[in-house]
Structures are given as C-alpha cells and as structure tokens.
Amino acid sequence: MSTLSSAFDWLTTGASWRGDEGIAHRLGEHLLLTGASVGIACAVALPVGIGLGHLGRGGTLAINVSNIGRAVPTFAVLVLLAIGPLGIGDTTTVVALTLFAIAPLVTNSYVGMQEVDAGAKEAARGMGMSGGQLLRRVELPLALPMIMLGLRLAAVQVVATATIAALIGGGGLGRFVVDGLANNRRPEVVGGAILVAALALLVDGLLLVLSRAVSTARAPRAPRAPRAR
C-alpha cells in the first residue's frame, strides 16, 4: 500500500479523530493559535496602517519596519522567545505568529488607503465632510478590498506557519508531522500535511467570500444631486 493510500486511510478512520491526540482536537488547537495570532495582529497593525494611510505620513517607515520582521525567519523568532522569558508553549507560538502576521496587514492597509482616488476625497471635502467622516464613509470602503487581501495573506501564512508550534512542544496539526517523523509514521506525516494544506485553502476561500460580501455592502454610494425647484 502506498504512503498516500495509507494517509487517506488514516484520515478517514474514526479513531484518528477522537481523543486528545486526535485530528479534531489538534484542529481545534490549530484554529485557536491562528485566530489568536491574527486577531492580535489585526488589533495592532490595522490602526497603524489605516491611520498612517489617512494622514499620508510615516507609512514608508512603518512598512519597512514591519518587513524587517517578515524577513527574520519565524522559526528563529520562535526559538529566541522559547529560550527567553516566555519559555516553551503556545504563548510563545502566538507571539511569534503575531509578529509574522503584522507585515502584510500594515502594508496592505496603508497601500489601500493611499490608493483611494484623490478626486473622491476632494469631492467629499467639498461636501463638507470632516476628517473622521472622510475616513469612515469614503476611504475605508474604497480601501477595504486591499485591507481584506492583507487579512487573507496574513491568515493563510499563519495557518501554514503554525505547524512549527509542535517543534517547541505546542499543539496544532503540526504535531502529526513532528511526531510522525520522530516515530517513522509516514501516513501520519502526509495526513498532517494534507490537513494543513486543506485548512489553508478553506480559510483563504472563506475570507475571499467574506471580502467580496463586505466590500459590496460597504461600497460608497454616490451623493444624490439636489432636486431643482
């Protein structure tokens, strides 16, 4: 029997899904790591990128700083944090993945705000909109597709990279890959890799659907011309 067939059998066996070492439990851990990391990164990066894009200042510096964090391998950050004060565990993984997710969120939110049509902004100011109204009613709706693209990139990258949590004793789907390699269980290794790839594709697809739905709902409407009296 081929390794791929054995991996399929492992994935479709009910016993593989049950218990603290089962697929369902590891999948939940993986989703928790991903959700926590992306959520924290959004809370930090989006206000920075959107704010700097609205002001039109400091964006290049912020993007360069965030890209420095992306250039450093996540595994290296993970190891440094693990031997530091955070120690081994999921907290260390969340911090490393959060730093990894910040770069695409800052970059795309800033670029999205900067690419808003200057004519649309001038028209809004001519209508008497304040800076806050301009941000909420014009800039954010028009920049939303680019912001959502940054969210998709960050989420998919984190889903894939969260597998390294197993290298420092963390949970998630990476446990199947690491433990399978350590114990020469090839079907488990291949099955774990298939699960991570499938989860990344699913997350990307769901966020794509959400992006289109939100962009359509938040699209700015052209102001109505006043009626002639």
C-alpha positions in Angstrom: 0.0 0.0 0.0 1.4 3.4 -0.9 2.0 6.1 1.6 -0.7 8.3 0.1 -3.3 5.5 0.4 -2.2 4.9 4.0 -2.6 8.6 4.7 -6.1 8.5 3.3 -6.9 5.5 5.5 -5.6 7.3 8.5 -7.6 10.5 7.7 -10.8 8.5 7.2 -10.5 6.3 10.3 -12.8 7.3 13.1 -10.2 6.5 15.8 -7.8 9.1 14.2 -10.3 11.9 15.0 -11.0 11.0 18.7 -9.2 11.8 21.9 -6.7 14.4 23.0 -4.3 13.2 20.3 -6.9 13.1 17.6 -7.4 15.2 14.5 -10.4 17.0 15.9 -8.6 18.1 19.0 -5.4 19.1 17.1 -7.5 21.0 14.5 -9.1 23.0 17.3 -5.7 23.8 18.7 -4.5 25.0 15.3 -7.5 27.2 14.8 -7.1 28.7 18.3 -3.4 29.5 17.6 -4.3 31.0 14.2 -7.3 33.0 15.5 -5.4 34.4 18.5 -2.4 35.4 16.4 -4.3 37.0 13.5 -6.7 38.7 15.9 -3.9 40.3 17.9 -2.0 41.3 14.7 -5.2 43.0 13.4 -5.6 44.9 16.6 -2.0 46.2 16.4 -1.4 46.6 12.6 -4.7 47.8 11.1 -4.9 51.0 13.2 -1.3 51.8 12.3 -1.7 51.2 8.6 -5.1 52.8 8.3 -4.1 55.8 10.4 -0.8 56.5 8.5 -2.6 56.0 5.2 -5.2 58.5 6.2 -2.6 61.0 7.3 -0.3 60.3 4.4 2.8 60.3 6.6 5.2 57.8 8.0 3.9 54.9 6.0 7.1 54.0 4.3 8.9 53.8 7.7 6.2 51.6 9.1 6.2 49.3 6.1 10.0 48.9 6.2 10.0 48.1 9.9 7.2 45.5 9.5 9.0 44.0 6.6 12.1 43.6 8.7 10.0 41.4 11.0 8.9 39.4 8.0 12.5 38.9 6.8 13.5 37.3 10.0 12.5 33.6 9.9 9.6 32.8 12.2 11.4 29.7 13.5 14.3 31.8 14.6 12.0 34.2 16.5 10.2 31.2 18.0 13.4 29.7 19.3 14.6 33.0 20.7 11.3 33.5 22.5 11.3 29.9 23.8 14.8 30.2 25.4 13.8 33.6 26.7 11.3 34.7 29.3 8.3 33.2 27.6 9.6 29.6 27.6 8.1 26.7 25.7 4.4 26.7 24.9 1.6 28.1 22.9 2.0 31.6 24.2 5.5 31.7 22.6 3.9 30.5 19.3 1.2 33.1 19.4 3.7 35.9 19.9 5.9 34.7 17.0 3.0 34.2 14.7 1.6 37.7 15.6 4.8 39.3 14.6 4.8 37.4 11.4 1.2 38.5 10.5 1.7 42.2 11.2 3.7 42.9 8.0 1.0 42.1 5.4 -1.6 43.8 7.4 0.3 47.1 7.8 1.5 47.1 4.2 -1.9 46.4 2.6 -3.9 48.7 4.8 -1.5 51.6 4.2 -1.4 50.9 0.4 -5.1 50.6 0.3 -5.6 53.9 1.9 -3.0 55.6 -0.3 -4.7 54.2 -3.5 -8.0 55.8 -2.7 -8.9 58.2 -5.6 -7.8 61.7 -4.8 -10.9 63.0 -6.7 -13.2 61.1 -4.4 -11.5 62.6 -1.4 -11.6 66.1 -2.7 -15.3 65.7 -3.6 -16.0 64.5 0.0 -14.2 67.5 1.4 -16.1 69.8 -0.9 -19.3 68.4 0.5 -18.2 69.5 4.0 -17.1 66.1 5.4 -14.8 66.2 8.4 -11.6 64.1 8.6 -13.4 61.4 10.5 -16.3 61.3 8.1 -14.0 61.1 5.1 -12.2 58.1 6.7 -15.4 56.2 7.6 -17.5 57.0 4.5 -15.0 57.2 1.7 -11.5 56.0 2.4 -12.3 52.8 4.4 -14.9 51.5 2.0 -12.6 52.1 -1.0 -9.6 50.7 0.7 -11.4 47.6 2.1 -10.6 45.2 -0.7 -6.9 45.8 -0.2 -7.2 45.6 3.6 -9.1 42.3 3.2 -6.4 41.0 0.9 -3.8 41.7 3.6 -6.0 39.8 6.1 -6.2 36.8 3.7 -2.4 36.8 3.2 -1.8 37.0 6.9 -4.3 34.3 7.8 -3.1 31.8 5.2 0.5 32.4 6.2 -0.2 31.9 9.9 -2.2 28.7 9.2 0.8 27.3 7.3 3.4 28.5 9.8 1.5 27.5 12.9 2.7 23.9 12.3 6.1 24.9 13.8 4.4 25.2 17.2 5.0 21.4 17.5 8.8 21.9 17.4 8.7 23.6 20.9 6.0 21.3 22.4 3.0 23.3 21.2 -0.2 21.9 19.8 -1.9 22.1 16.4 -1.8 20.0 13.3 2.0 20.2 13.3 2.1 17.6 16.0 1.2 14.9 13.4 4.1 15.9 11.2 6.7 16.2 14.0 5.5 13.1 16.0 5.1 11.2 12.7 8.6 11.9 11.7 10.0 11.1 15.1 8.2 7.7 15.2 8.5 6.9 11.4 4.8 7.1 10.9 4.7 8.3 7.3 0.9 8.1 6.8 0.5 10.5 9.8 3.1 12.9 8.4 1.5 13.0 5.0 -2.0 13.2 6.5 -1.0 16.1 8.7 0.5 18.0 5.7 -2.8 17.4 3.8 -4.8 18.7 6.7 -2.7 21.9 6.9 -3.0 22.5 3.2 -6.7 21.9 3.2 -7.2 24.2 6.1 -5.2 27.0 4.4 -7.3 26.7 1.3 -10.5 26.7 3.3 -9.5 29.8 5.3 -8.5 31.6 2.1 -11.8 30.7 0.4 -13.9 31.8 3.3 -12.1 35.1 3.6 -12.4 35.7 -0.1 -16.2 35.2 0.1 -16.3 37.5 3.2 -14.1 40.1 1.4 -16.5 40.2 -1.5 -19.6 40.4 0.7 -18.2 43.1 2.9 -16.8 45.2 0.0 -20.2 45.1 -1.7 -22.1 46.1 1.5 -19.6 48.9 2.3 -19.3 50.3 -1.2 -19.7 54.1 -1.0 -22.8 55.5 -2.7 -22.6 58.5 -5.0 -24.2 61.5 -3.5 -27.6 62.4 -5.0 -27.8 65.7 -6.9 -30.2 68.2 -5.3 -33.6 68.4 -6.9 -34.3 71.5 -9.0 -37.0 73.7 -7.6 
